[in-house]
Amino acid sequence: MIILGIETSCDETAASIVVDGSEILSSVVSSQVDVHHKYGGVVPELASRKHIEDIVPIVKEAVSKAGINFKQIDALAVTQGPGLIGSLIVGFAFAKSFAYTLGIPWIGVNHLEGHINSVFLESNPPVFPFVSLLVSGGHTSVYYVKNHTNIELMGQTRDDAAGEAFDKVSKAIGFGYPGGTIIDRLAKDGDPSKIIFPRAYLDKFGFDFSFSGIKTSVNRYLQTHNNEYKNQIADIVAGFQEAVVDVLSCKVLNAAIKMDCDHISIVGGVAANSRLRERAKLDAEPKGIKVYIPSVDLCGDNAAMIAATGYYYLKDGKSSDINDDVYSRIKNISTKPMDRSGPRI
């Protein structure tokens, strides 16, 4: 089954052709970083306008790079939510009309399930069931993954997502948006043990997160050290990054032990962070837990993961209706309460 995937949930316009949910024939992503950088974050109205400009050429490029024509596409998958409403509408409306014109089925996909299924686009994916840490600019959550479309929420952030904390700390220091890649790069030259920032575990053996406190702690450090902090930038961001990574690694491993899983995945934009990738594997190895992290290209928002997830939806007999609409908040992933107590590591 050849599926065209479309992703426009935030500030990337992406299209991809994927075969049978696993073979990527093409994946094209148009980033809007240059558009939003001067504002220190994504401006929803500008994002929507840029999607309108880019959606047609990006889809054409994805089809061309795949070496197929439009009539060879069997189905279409598009991000339905969560995300910025204006951005989502652009991709969703395009998908509806495109599928209608071609006379093919189409399916709206949960963006978060797309990230979770991104590991199955790699050559050695995890086996079910496993625990997945989804960590990005808008979401930080832990899930118990029974299969491609049966996913249970175990815990989530109560305030800022980890990616938001990276962006806000980067902005406070003066480096702007996007903060994740900037901090990752600068932290390599710093000593994470020189400046210690607090770890917000909440219930250390539960699975909820909080990252607003560490952002405030960094801001206070900058304020109390005036201009002298400018000579400590690398150490500050290294200490901040280590604090975030400590919490993420601890929580996902606790979740895996709680659910008796020896496989975990880490997905989403922050999964591209080099220290998180390193620490998770170092912490998991003594416990006999194997870590699966997509390649960096598949960590950020992309349409290949949407096409792959659409394939699994369609296999389950799901399809979308012309009257379906986008949604800004989490939907479809089960939020069944789980026992949040966990074993001590």
C-alpha positions as a Markdown table, in Angstrom:
| # | Residue | x | y | z |
|---|---|---|---|---|
| 1 | Met | 0.0 | 0.0 | 0.0 |
| 2 | Ile | 1.5 | 3.3 | -1.1 |
| 3 | Ile | 0.5 | 6.1 | 1.3 |
| 4 | Leu | 1.0 | 9.9 | 0.9 |
| 5 | Gly | 1.6 | 11.4 | 4.4 |
| 6 | Ile | 1.0 | 15.1 | 5.1 |
| 7 | Glu | 2.1 | 16.9 | 8.3 |
| 8 | Thr | 1.3 | 20.6 | 9.2 |
| 9 | Ser | 0.7 | 20.5 | 12.9 |
| 10 | Cys | 3.1 | 23.4 | 13.8 |
| 11 | Asp | 6.0 | 25.0 | 11.9 |
| 12 | Glu | 7.1 | 22.3 | 9.4 |
| 13 | Thr | 5.3 | 21.6 | 6.2 |
| 14 | Ala | 6.1 | 18.0 | 5.3 |
| 15 | Ala | 5.1 | 15.3 | 2.8 |
| 16 | Ser | 6.2 | 11.7 | 2.5 |
| 17 | Ile | 5.5 | 8.6 | 0.5 |
| 18 | Val | 5.7 | 5.4 | 2.5 |
| 19 | Val | 5.0 | 1.8 | 1.4 |
| 20 | Asp | 3.3 | -0.6 | 3.9 |
| 21 | Gly | 4.0 | 1.5 | 6.9 |
| 22 | Ser | 7.8 | 0.9 | 6.8 |
| 23 | Glu | 9.6 | 1.7 | 3.6 |
| 24 | Ile | 10.2 | 5.4 | 3.0 |
| 25 | Leu | 10.3 | 6.3 | -0.7 |
| 26 | Ser | 10.6 | 10.0 | 0.0 |
| 27 | Ser | 10.4 | 12.4 | 2.9 |
| 28 | Val | 10.4 | 16.2 | 2.4 |
| 29 | Val | 10.3 | 18.7 | 5.2 |
| 30 | Ser | 10.2 | 22.5 | 4.8 |
| 31 | Ser | 11.1 | 24.2 | 8.1 |
| 32 | Gln | 9.9 | 27.6 | 9.2 |
| 33 | Val | 12.7 | 28.3 | 11.7 |
| 34 | Asp | 13.9 | 31.4 | 9.8 |
| 35 | Val | 10.3 | 32.8 | 9.8 |
| 36 | His | 9.9 | 32.5 | 13.6 |
| 37 | His | 13.4 | 32.9 | 14.9 |
| 38 | Lys | 13.2 | 36.7 | 15.4 |
| 39 | Tyr | 10.0 | 36.3 | 17.4 |
| 40 | Gly | 11.6 | 33.8 | 19.9 |
| 41 | Gly | 9.0 | 31.2 | 19.1 |
| 42 | Val | 6.3 | 30.1 | 16.7 |
| 43 | Val | 3.7 | 32.7 | 15.6 |
| 44 | Pro | 0.6 | 30.8 | 14.7 |
| 45 | Glu | -0.7 | 33.2 | 12.1 |
| 46 | Leu | 2.6 | 33.3 | 10.2 |
| 47 | Ala | 2.9 | 29.5 | 10.4 |
| 48 | Ser | -0.5 | 29.0 | 8.8 |
| 49 | Arg | 0.3 | 31.4 | 6.0 |
| 50 | Lys | 3.6 | 29.7 | 5.3 |
| 51 | His | 1.9 | 26.3 | 5.2 |
| 52 | Ile | -0.5 | 27.6 | 2.5 |
| 53 | Glu | 2.5 | 28.7 | 0.4 |
| 54 | Asp | 4.4 | 25.5 | 0.8 |
| 55 | Ile | 1.9 | 22.6 | 0.8 |
| 56 | Val | 1.5 | 22.1 | -2.9 |
| 57 | Pro | 5.2 | 22.3 | -3.9 |
| 58 | Ile | 6.2 | 20.1 | -1.0 |
| 59 | Val | 3.6 | 17.4 | -1.9 |
| 60 | Lys | 4.7 | 17.6 | -5.6 |
| 61 | Glu | 8.4 | 17.2 | -4.5 |
| 62 | Ala | 7.6 | 14.2 | -2.3 |
| 63 | Val | 5.8 | 12.4 | -5.1 |
| 64 | Ser | 8.5 | 13.2 | -7.6 |
| 65 | Lys | 11.3 | 12.0 | -5.3 |
| 66 | Ala | 9.5 | 8.8 | -4.7 |
| 67 | Gly | 9.5 | 8.1 | -8.4 |
| 68 | Ile | 5.8 | 7.6 | -8.7 |
| 69 | Asn | 2.8 | 9.5 | -10.1 |
| 70 | Phe | -0.3 | 10.6 | -8.3 |
| 71 | Lys | -2.4 | 7.8 | -9.7 |
| 72 | Gln | -0.2 | 5.2 | -7.9 |
| 73 | Ile | -1.1 | 6.6 | -4.5 |
| 74 | Asp | -3.4 | 4.1 | -2.7 |
| 75 | Ala | -4.4 | 6.2 | 0.3 |
| 76 | Leu | -3.6 | 9.5 | 2.1 |
| 77 | Ala | -2.8 | 10.1 | 5.8 |
| 78 | Val | -2.7 | 13.6 | 7.3 |
| 79 | Thr | -2.2 | 15.0 | 10.8 |
| 80 | Gln | -5.5 | 15.8 | 12.4 |
| 81 | Gly | -4.2 | 16.9 | 15.8 |
| 82 | Pro | -3.1 | 17.9 | 18.3 |
| 83 | Gly | -1.4 | 21.1 | 17.1 |
| 84 | Leu | -2.0 | 24.7 | 16.0 |
| 85 | Ile | -5.5 | 24.9 | 14.6 |
| 86 | Gly | -4.6 | 27.2 | 11.7 |
| 87 | Ser | -1.7 | 25.0 | 10.7 |
| 88 | Leu | -3.6 | 21.8 | 11.0 |
| 89 | Ile | -6.5 | 23.1 | 8.8 |
| 90 | Val | -4.2 | 23.8 | 5.9 |
| 91 | Gly | -2.9 | 20.2 | 5.7 |
| 92 | Phe | -6.3 | 18.6 | 6.6 |
| 93 | Ala | -8.3 | 20.6 | 4.0 |
| 94 | Phe | -5.7 | 19.9 | 1.4 |
| 95 | Ala | -5.8 | 16.1 | 2.2 |
| 96 | Lys | -9.6 | 16.0 | 2.0 |
| 97 | Ser | -9.8 | 17.6 | -1.4 |
| 98 | Phe | -6.8 | 15.7 | -2.8 |
| 99 | Ala | -8.2 | 12.3 | -1.7 |
| 100 | Tyr | -11.6 | 13.2 | -3.0 |
| 101 | Thr | -10.1 | 14.2 | -6.4 |
| 102 | Leu | -8.1 | 10.9 | -6.6 |
| 103 | Gly | -11.0 | 8.8 | -5.3 |
| 104 | Ile | -8.8 | 7.2 | -2.6 |
| 105 | Pro | -9.4 | 6.6 | 1.1 |
| 106 | Trp | -7.8 | 9.0 | 3.6 |
| 107 | Ile | -7.3 | 9.0 | 7.3 |
| 108 | Gly | -6.7 | 11.7 | 10.0 |
| 109 | Val | -3.8 | 10.7 | 12.2 |
| 110 | Asn | -3.0 | 11.6 | 15.8 |
| 111 | His | 0.3 | 13.4 | 15.7 |
| 112 | Leu | 1.5 | 11.8 | 19.0 |
| 113 | Glu | 0.8 | 8.3 | 17.7 |
| 114 | Gly | 2.8 | 9.3 | 14.7 |
| 115 | His | 5.9 | 10.0 | 16.8 |
| 116 | Ile | 5.4 | 6.8 | 18.7 |
| 117 | Asn | 5.3 | 4.8 | 15.5 |
| 118 | Ser | 8.3 | 6.6 | 14.0 |
| 119 | Val | 10.6 | 3.8 | 15.5 |
| 120 | Phe | 9.0 | 1.3 | 13.1 |
| 121 | Leu | 10.4 | 3.2 | 10.2 |
| 122 | Glu | 13.9 | 2.0 | 11.3 |
| 123 | Ser | 15.3 | -1.4 | 10.4 |
| 124 | Asn | 15.3 | -2.8 | 14.0 |
| 125 | Pro | 12.1 | -1.7 | 15.8 |
| 126 | Pro | 11.0 | -2.7 | 19.3 |
| 127 | Val | 8.7 | -5.6 | 20.0 |
| 128 | Phe | 5.3 | -5.1 | 21.7 |
| 129 | Pro | 4.6 | -4.2 | 24.4 |
| 130 | Phe | 7.0 | -1.4 | 25.2 |
| 131 | Val | 7.2 | 1.9 | 27.0 |
| 132 | Ser | 7.6 | 5.1 | 25.0 |
| 133 | Leu | 8.8 | 8.5 | 26.1 |
| 134 | Leu | 7.5 | 11.2 | 23.8 |
| 135 | Val | 9.4 | 14.4 | 24.4 |
| 136 | Ser | 9.0 | 17.5 | 22.3 |
| 137 | Gly | 8.4 | 21.2 | 22.3 |
| 138 | Gly | 4.7 | 20.7 | 23.1 |
| 139 | His | 4.5 | 17.4 | 24.8 |
| 140 | Thr | 6.3 | 15.3 | 27.4 |
| 141 | Ser | 4.6 | 12.1 | 28.1 |
| 142 | Val | 5.1 | 8.4 | 28.9 |
| 143 | Tyr | 3.0 | 5.7 | 27.2 |
| 144 | Tyr | 2.5 | 2.0 | 27.4 |
| 145 | Val | 2.4 | 0.8 | 23.8 |
| 146 | Lys | 0.4 | -2.5 | 23.3 |
| 147 | Asn | 0.4 | -2.3 | 19.5 |
| 148 | His | 0.5 | 0.4 | 16.7 |
| 149 | Thr | -2.9 | 1.8 | 17.6 |
| 150 | Asn | -3.5 | 0.7 | 21.2 |
| 151 | Ile | -1.5 | 3.1 | 23.4 |
| 152 | Glu | -2.1 | 4.0 | 27.0 |
| 153 | Leu | -1.0 | 7.3 | 28.7 |
| 154 | Met | 1.0 | 6.6 | 31.9 |
| 155 | Gly | 2.0 | 10.2 | 32.8 |
| 156 | Gln | 2.6 | 13.6 | 31.3 |
| 157 | Thr | 3.9 | 17.1 | 32.1 |
| 158 | Arg | 1.8 | 19.2 | 34.4 |
| 159 | Asp | 3.2 | 22.5 | 33.0 |
| 160 | Asp | 6.0 | 23.1 | 30.4 |
| 161 | Ala | 7.1 | 20.4 | 28.1 |
| 162 | Ala | 10.8 | 19.7 | 28.1 |
| 163 | Gly | 11.2 | 21.3 | 24.6 |
| 164 | Glu | 9.5 | 24.4 | 25.9 |
| 165 | Ala | 12.0 | 24.6 | 28.7 |
| 166 | Phe | 14.9 | 24.4 | 26.3 |
| 167 | Asp | 13.4 | 27.2 | 24.2 |
| 168 | Lys | 12.7 | 29.4 | 27.2 |
| 169 | Val | 16.2 | 29.0 | 28.7 |
| 170 | Ser | 17.8 | 29.6 | 25.3 |
| 171 | Lys | 15.7 | 32.8 | 25.0 |
| 172 | Ala | 16.6 | 34.0 | 28.5 |
| 173 | Ile | 20.3 | 33.6 | 27.8 |
| 174 | Gly | 19.9 | 35.5 | 24.5 |
| 175 | Phe | 20.2 | 32.8 | 21.9 |
| 176 | Gly | 16.5 | 32.6 | 20.8 |
| 177 | Tyr | 14.5 | 30.0 | 19.0 |
| 178 | Pro | 14.8 | 27.0 | 18.5 |
| 179 | Gly | 16.6 | 26.3 | 21.8 |
| 180 | Gly | 17.1 | 22.6 | 21.7 |
| 181 | Thr | 19.8 | 22.4 | 19.0 |
| 182 | Ile | 21.5 | 25.5 | 20.4 |
| 183 | Ile | 21.7 | 24.2 | 24.0 |
| 184 | Asp | 22.7 | 20.7 | 22.8 |
| 185 | Arg | 25.7 | 22.2 | 20.9 |
| 186 | Leu | 26.8 | 24.6 | 23.6 |
| 187 | Ala | 26.5 | 22.0 | 26.4 |
| 188 | Lys | 29.2 | 19.9 | 24.8 |
| 189 | Asp | 31.8 | 22.5 | 25.9 |
| 190 | Gly | 30.4 | 22.8 | 29.5 |
| 191 | Asp | 30.7 | 21.0 | 32.8 |
| 192 | Pro | 27.3 | 19.8 | 34.0 |
| 193 | Ser | 28.6 | 19.4 | 37.5 |
| 194 | Lys | 29.7 | 23.0 | 38.0 |
| 195 | Ile | 26.2 | 24.6 | 38.3 |
| 196 | Ile | 23.6 | 22.3 | 39.7 |
| 197 | Phe | 20.0 | 23.0 | 39.0 |
| 198 | Pro | 17.0 | 21.3 | 40.7 |
| 199 | Arg | 15.4 | 18.1 | 39.4 |
| 200 | Ala | 11.6 | 18.2 | 39.6 |
| 201 | Tyr | 10.6 | 14.6 | 40.1 |
| 202 | Leu | 7.3 | 15.3 | 41.8 |
| 203 | Asp | 6.5 | 11.8 | 42.9 |
| 204 | Lys | 9.9 | 10.3 | 41.9 |
| 205 | Phe | 8.4 | 6.9 | 41.2 |
| 206 | Gly | 5.4 | 8.2 | 39.3 |
| 207 | Phe | 5.3 | 9.2 | 35.7 |
| 208 | Asp | 4.3 | 12.9 | 35.6 |
| 209 | Phe | 6.7 | 15.7 | 34.8 |
| 210 | Ser | 7.3 | 19.4 | 35.6 |
| 211 | Phe | 9.8 | 21.6 | 33.9 |
| 212 | Ser | 8.6 | 25.1 | 34.7 |
| 213 | Gly | 10.6 | 25.2 | 38.0 |
| 214 | Ile | 14.0 | 24.5 | 36.3 |
| 215 | Lys | 13.3 | 27.3 | 33.8 |
| 216 | Thr | 12.7 | 29.6 | 36.7 |
| 217 | Ser | 15.8 | 28.4 | 38.5 |
| 218 | Val | 18.0 | 29.2 | 35.4 |
| 219 | Asn | 16.3 | 32.7 | 35.2 |
| 220 | Arg | 17.1 | 33.4 | 38.8 |
| 221 | Tyr | 20.7 | 32.3 | 38.3 |
| 222 | Leu | 21.1 | 34.7 | 35.4 |
| 223 | Gln | 19.5 | 37.6 | 37.4 |
| 224 | Thr | 21.6 | 37.1 | 40.5 |
| 225 | His | 24.9 | 36.8 | 38.5 |
| 226 | Asn | 24.3 | 39.8 | 36.3 |
| 227 | Asn | 26.9 | 40.0 | 33.5 |
| 228 | Glu | 29.3 | 37.5 | 35.0 |
| 229 | Tyr | 27.2 | 34.6 | 33.8 |
| 230 | Lys | 28.2 | 35.4 | 30.2 |
| 231 | Asn | 31.5 | 33.6 | 30.9 |
| 232 | Gln | 29.6 | 30.6 | 32.2 |
| 233 | Ile | 27.2 | 30.0 | 29.4 |
| 234 | Ala | 28.5 | 26.5 | 28.5 |
| 235 | Asp | 28.4 | 25.4 | 32.1 |
| 236 | Ile | 24.9 | 26.9 | 32.7 |
| 237 | Val | 23.3 | 25.1 | 29.7 |
| 238 | Ala | 25.2 | 21.9 | 30.5 |
| 239 | Gly | 23.9 | 21.9 | 34.0 |
| 240 | Phe | 20.4 | 22.7 | 32.8 |
| 241 | Gln | 20.4 | 20.0 | 30.2 |
| 242 | Glu | 21.7 | 17.4 | 32.6 |
| 243 | Ala | 18.9 | 18.2 | 35.1 |
| 244 | Val | 16.2 | 17.7 | 32.3 |
| 245 | Val | 17.9 | 14.5 | 31.0 |
| 246 | Asp | 18.1 | 13.1 | 34.6 |
| 247 | Val | 14.4 | 13.3 | 35.1 |
| 248 | Leu | 13.5 | 12.0 | 31.6 |
| 249 | Ser | 15.7 | 9.0 | 31.9 |
| 250 | Cys | 14.6 | 8.2 | 35.4 |
| 251 | Lys | 10.9 | 8.4 | 34.6 |
| 252 | Val | 11.0 | 6.3 | 31.4 |
| 253 | Leu | 13.1 | 3.6 | 33.1 |
| 254 | Asn | 10.8 | 3.5 | 36.1 |
| 255 | Ala | 7.8 | 3.1 | 33.8 |
| 256 | Ala | 9.5 | 0.2 | 31.9 |
| 257 | Ile | 10.2 | -1.6 | 35.2 |
| 258 | Lys | 6.7 | -0.9 | 36.4 |
| 259 | Met | 5.2 | -2.4 | 33.3 |
| 260 | Asp | 7.8 | -5.3 | 33.2 |
| 261 | Cys | 9.0 | -4.2 | 29.7 |
| 262 | Asp | 12.6 | -4.7 | 28.6 |
| 263 | His | 12.2 | -2.4 | 25.6 |
| 264 | Ile | 11.7 | 1.4 | 25.6 |
| 265 | Ser | 11.6 | 4.0 | 22.9 |
| 266 | Ile | 12.3 | 7.7 | 23.0 |
| 267 | Val | 10.6 | 9.8 | 20.3 |
| 268 | Gly | 9.8 | 13.4 | 19.4 |
| 269 | Gly | 12.0 | 16.4 | 18.7 |
| 270 | Val | 13.9 | 16.4 | 22.0 |
| 271 | Ala | 14.9 | 12.7 | 21.2 |
| 272 | Ala | 17.4 | 14.3 | 18.9 |
| 273 | Asn | 19.3 | 15.6 | 21.9 |
| 274 | Ser | 22.7 | 13.9 | 22.0 |
| 275 | Arg | 23.0 | 13.8 | 25.8 |
| 276 | Leu | 19.5 | 12.3 | 26.2 |
| 277 | Arg | 20.3 | 9.6 | 23.6 |
| 278 | Glu | 23.6 | 8.8 | 25.4 |
| 279 | Arg | 22.2 | 8.9 | 29.0 |
| 280 | Ala | 19.2 | 6.8 | 28.3 |
| 281 | Lys | 21.3 | 4.0 | 26.9 |
| 282 | Leu | 23.9 | 4.2 | 29.7 |
| 283 | Asp | 21.2 | 4.1 | 32.4 |
| 284 | Ala | 19.2 | 1.3 | 30.7 |
| 285 | Glu | 22.0 | -1.1 | 29.9 |
| 286 | Pro | 22.6 | -2.3 | 33.6 |
| 287 | Lys | 18.9 | -3.0 | 33.9 |
| 288 | Gly | 18.7 | -5.1 | 30.8 |
| 289 | Ile | 16.5 | -2.6 | 29.0 |
| 290 | Lys | 17.0 | -2.0 | 25.3 |
| 291 | Val | 16.5 | 1.6 | 24.0 |
| 292 | Tyr | 15.2 | 2.5 | 20.6 |
| 293 | Ile | 15.5 | 6.0 | 19.3 |
| 294 | Pro | 14.7 | 7.0 | 15.7 |
| 295 | Ser | 17.4 | 8.7 | 13.5 |
| 296 | Val | 17.6 | 12.4 | 14.0 |
| 297 | Asp | 15.6 | 13.1 | 10.8 |
| 298 | Leu | 12.7 | 11.1 | 12.2 |
| 299 | Cys | 12.7 | 12.7 | 15.6 |
| 300 | Gly | 11.3 | 16.1 | 14.5 |
| 301 | Asp | 7.9 | 16.6 | 12.9 |
| 302 | Asn | 7.8 | 14.7 | 9.6 |
| 303 | Ala | 5.2 | 13.1 | 7.3 |
| 304 | Ala | 6.8 | 9.7 | 7.1 |
| 305 | Met | 5.6 | 8.9 | 10.6 |
| 306 | Ile | 2.1 | 10.2 | 9.7 |
| 307 | Ala | 2.0 | 8.0 | 6.6 |
| 308 | Ala | 3.2 | 4.9 | 8.6 |
| 309 | Thr | 0.5 | 5.5 | 11.3 |
| 310 | Gly | -2.1 | 6.0 | 8.7 |
| 311 | Tyr | -1.2 | 2.6 | 7.3 |
| 312 | Tyr | -1.9 | 0.9 | 10.6 |
| 313 | Tyr | -5.2 | 2.8 | 11.0 |
| 314 | Leu | -6.3 | 1.7 | 7.6 |
| 315 | Lys | -5.4 | -1.9 | 8.4 |
| 316 | Asp | -7.6 | -1.7 | 11.4 |
| 317 | Gly | -10.5 | -0.6 | 9.1 |
| 318 | Lys | -10.5 | 3.0 | 10.1 |
| 319 | Ser | -11.1 | 5.9 | 7.6 |
| 320 | Ser | -12.0 | 9.6 | 7.9 |
| 321 | Asp | -15.2 | 11.3 | 6.7 |
| 322 | Ile | -15.6 | 14.5 | 4.8 |
| 323 | Asn | -17.2 | 16.1 | 7.9 |
| 324 | Asp | -14.2 | 15.3 | 10.2 |
| 325 | Asp | -12.3 | 18.3 | 11.6 |
| 326 | Val | -9.0 | 19.0 | 13.2 |
| 327 | Tyr | -8.4 | 19.3 | 17.0 |
| 328 | Ser | -5.9 | 21.2 | 19.0 |
| 329 | Arg | -5.7 | 19.0 | 22.1 |
| 330 | Ile | -4.8 | 15.4 | 22.7 |
| 331 | Lys | -7.4 | 12.9 | 21.3 |
| 332 | Asn | -7.6 | 9.2 | 20.6 |
| 333 | Ile | -4.7 | 8.1 | 22.8 |
| 334 | Ser | -6.3 | 6.5 | 25.9 |
| 335 | Thr | -6.0 | 8.4 | 29.1 |
| 336 | Lys | -7.2 | 5.6 | 31.3 |
| 337 | Pro | -5.8 | 6.3 | 34.8 |
| 338 | Met | -2.9 | 3.9 | 35.7 |
| 339 | Asp | -1.4 | 3.0 | 39.1 |
| 340 | Arg | 1.3 | 5.7 | 39.3 |
| 341 | Ser | 3.3 | 4.0 | 42.1 |
| 342 | Gly | 6.5 | 2.4 | 40.8 |
| 343 | Pro | 9.5 | 0.4 | 42.0 |
| 344 | Arg | 12.6 | 2.0 | 43.2 |
| 345 | Ile | 15.5 | 1.9 | 40.7 |
